[in-house]
Amino acid sequence: MDSKDDKAARLAAALRENLKRRKAQARAVSDIPPPATLEKP
């Protein structure tokens, strides 16, 4: 059985990869502006 730390580490890595993929996809589609443009007038 996996230790809790191992599960947490795998989950964190999966979430990071998922976020990276979503950001890259959004950038490619360019429907969603990056957060920086939302903050600046």
N, C-alpha and C positions, 0 to 999 in steps of 0.2 A: 504493500500500500504506500501511496505517496504521503510525504509529510505535508503539513499545512503550508510550510514555507515554500516547498516546491510547487504546490498548487498555486499559491499566491504569485510566485515569480512567473509561472507559465501564463497565468491570467493577465498579469501586468504586461508581459511581452505581447500577448495576443491583442490586448487593447491598444497598445502603442502602434502595432502594425496596422490595426484596423483604422485608427485615427489618421495615420500617415497615408493610407490608401485613400480614405475619404477626402483628405485635403488635396491630394494629387488629382483625384477625379474631379473635384469641384474646380480646381484651377484649370483643368483641361476643358471642362464644360463652360467655365467662366460665368455661370449663372449666379453663383454666390461670390460677392466681393470679399476679399480678405479682411479680417477684423480691423487692420490698420486704417483702411479707408472709411470704415464706419465711424471711427473715433474722430477723424479729422473733418472739419467743415468743408 
